[in-house]
Amino acid sequence: MSKGVLVDVTRCIDCKSCMVACKVWNDLPSRKTEFSNDLDAGQLNSDTYTVVNNCISENGGEVVWRFVKRQCMHCKEPACESACFTHSFVKTKEGAVIYKPTVVDQDYCVGCRYCMIACPFGVPTFQWEKAFPYVEKCTFCYERTQQGLKTACTQACPTGALKFGDREELLAEAWQRINNNPNYVKHVYGEKEYGGTSWLYISDVPFAQLGFKTEVFNRPVTEKSIPSLTWDVLKWTPYIFVGWGALLTAMRAYTKRRAEVHNEEEMYGPVDPKE
């Protein structure tokens, strides 16, 4: 059964234990994480797989603080894997979307960075400062979960804001919490967005106010995965190819015949159309 994490935004206290645990487990440099002055723009980068963003919002007419952990969402049908023509990204049966060099001693990446463009959540980052760079992002602690352990971030969370387990069981628990508490928004973010993700969020504040992508061009985020949307277009490619070829062939035959008629008129005078 695919694994997942349930994030209860109401329980996060911004202790950043998850960020520290992630750094330690992945042996990432402890350079300063860049935050902007608007309090809500902690940025993921090649040395920071997760951040906790601060959000000021309104709930029931009151101004409230909320803290939101962000990382790779580990989509059920990842756009990064679909876009990668060297298959450097792999979707595992456990739910993690991993970059091959993290588990095998071979590098397939050619640096095209299509994965960065394809990701609807803008997660993958590039090691711009290195001579031989990789694309980096959260690996869902694949090595730990393979051994039956929790992810480093969920293990370190002191308030229960993060819960690791089987995705379907977590989804059922998420809806149980929502139905038992009228303060929660009646929505589990990640259940259906872009085909569903391994990370599931519940909150008492609308997700749009927490910086989540809920609309694209004033329309709700699609429930279809990015690869399926791509296939909806690409499946017509053979028919377009054959149809366009037939059209061009017909146009070529027509123009060729007109050129022949024109040449005959120049040599012998007007040609009777009935002939």
N, C-alpha and C positions, 0 to 999 in steps of 0.2 A: 504494500500500500504506500502511495506517495506521501512523503512527509510535508509538514508545513509548520508555520508559526502563527499563532493568534496574538495580535497586538491590541491591548486594551488601552487606548489613549488616556482614559480617565485615571489610570493607575500610575502613569509615568511621572516621576518627580525630577527628571533632568539630572540625575546623579552621574550620568555618562559612564557608568560601570560597563555597559555593553561596548562602548567605544574603546575603553581600556583593554577589556578582555579580547576584543577583536585584534587590537594591535599586538598584544602579547602572543596570542595563539598563532597569528600569521607572520610573526616576526617582522612587523612593519616599522619603519622609522618613526620616531616620536616627534616629528617636526610639527610646528604650530599649524593647527587647522584654521583655514581662513574663514572668517565670518564677516558679513557685511554689517552696516550700521542699523539695518532695519530689523535685526534680531531673528530673522527667519531664513537665512540663506547660507547655512553651513553646506559647503560643497564637497561632494565625493571627488576623490582623485586617486591616482595610482598608489598612494600610500595611505589612503583612508577609505576603507570599505563601507563604513557606516557612520552616520552623523545623527545627532539629536537636535532637531530644530525647535526654536522657541516661537510660539504663535500667540498673539493677543487676539482674542475673539470675544463675541458676545453670546451669552447663553441665558435665555429667559430675561433679557433686559439688563443683565449684569456683565461687566467686563471680566473675563476670565483668562488665566494663563493655561495654555496647553503645550505639551511637549511631544514631539512626534519623531520617532526613530525612522530613518530612511536608509535604504540599502537596495541591492538588487532584489526585484520582486520574484524572480525565478518563475517566469511564466510557464503555464502548462504547455503552450505551443510557442516557444520563444522566437521572436523576430530576429534576434542576433544570430541564432543557429541557422535560420532559413536564409539570411542574407550572406552568410559566410560561405564563399564558393570553395574554400580549402577545408571546410568542415573542422575548423579549429575549435569551435564551440560545440559542446555535446550536451544534450538533455538526457540525464540519467533517470532510471526507473524510480529512484528514490526521490526525485523531484528537483534535485540540484541541477543548475545549468553551469557547467564548468568549462574552463579553458584548458585545452589538452595539455599544455606544458606543465600544468599543476599535478597531473597524474602520470604522464609518460615523458620520457626523456627525448622528446622530438618536437620540433617547432614547425608547424604548418603555416603559421601566420605570415602574410606577405605585406602587412602594414596598410592595407587598403582602407581600413576603418569604416567599412560599410556597416559593421555591427553597431557602431556608435550612432550612425544616421538612422538605422532601422529601429533601434530601441525606442518604444513609445514613452518610456520613463526617463530617458536620457542618462542611463546608468554607466555603461562601459567607459573607461577612461584610458588614455594612452600615456605611456612613459616617455614623455617628450624630452626629458633631460638625459636619456640614456642612448648610447650609440647603437645598441641592439635591443630595441624596446619590445615590450609585450603590451597587450591590452589587459587591463586589470579590473577586477570587480569582486564583490562578495562571492565566495564559492559555496556558501551554505554549509561551511565546515565539513566538506565532503569526507575528509579523512576521519573526522570524529564520528559522524553519523554511520560510517561504514563499520565502526567498532561498537555501535549501539549506544553512543554517547549523545548528549544534547549538543546543540551548537554552543560555541563559547559565549555568545551574547546572552542567550536564554539562561545558561547556567549561572551567569553573573548577576542577572537582574534580581534585586532584593525585594521588589514590591509585587511580583507576579504580573507585571505589565506584559511580559513576553512568556508565551507558553508554547513549547515544542511538542509535536506529536503527529499523529496521522491526520492528514488534511481533512478528510471527510468527518472525522470525529471532532476536530477543532471547529469546523464549519457548523456542525450541529450544536456544539457548545456556545458558539457565538450567537446563534439565533435564540438559544435558550436564555442567555443573559439579556439579550435585547427584549425578548417577550416578557421577561420577569421584571424589567426596569423601564418605566415609561420615559426616563430621561435620555435613553440612548436613541440615536438616529436609527430609523428603521432601514438600515442598509449595512451590508458587510462589504467593505471595499476590498476588491480582489476576488470576490466570489465569481463574478462574471466579466469584469473589465478585461478587455482584450483577450477574451477566451478563458480567463481565470488565471490566478497566480497562486504560488505556494504561500505567500505572505498575505494574511487576512487581517483587516483592521476593523475595529468597532470604536465608536466615539459618541459623545454627547453633544458634539459641535459639528455642524455640517462640514463635510470633507473639503468642500471648495474653500472654506475659510481656513483650513489647515494646510493649504498649498497642494492638495491632491488634484490631479488632472481629472476633472469631471465633465468637461465640455471641450469639443474641438469644432471651431467655426460655428459657435452658438448651437451646437447639437450635442446631445449626450454622448459620452465616450462609447464606442461600439462594443458590443458583447462578442463580436467575432474576433478571432485571433488575426494578427497581421499576416501570417502565412496564408490563411484561408482567404483573406481579402485579396492577396496577391494572386492566388490561384484562380479566383473568380475572373480575373482579367486574363491571366496567362493561358487559361484553358482554351481561349478562343484563338490563340496564336496560330495553330495549324490551319484553321479555317480562314483566318485573315490572310495567311501566306498564300494559300491556294487561290482564294478569291481575288486577291490583289494581282497574283500572277496571271490569272485568266483575264482580268480586266486590262492589264498592260499588253497582253498578247493580242487581244481584240483591238485595242487602240493602235497597236503597231500594224496590224493587218489593214486597218482602215486607212491610216495615213500612208501606208505603202501603196495601196490601191489608188488613192487620190493623187499621189505623186506620179504614178504611171499614167493616169488620165491626163494630168497636166502636161506631161512630156509628149503624149500622143497629140494633144491639141496644138502644141507648139510646132510639131512636125507636119501634121496632116490637116490641121484646122479643127473646128468644133466637132466633138464626138457625139453621136446620137445616143442619149441615155438608154434607149431600148436595145442598142446593139451590145 
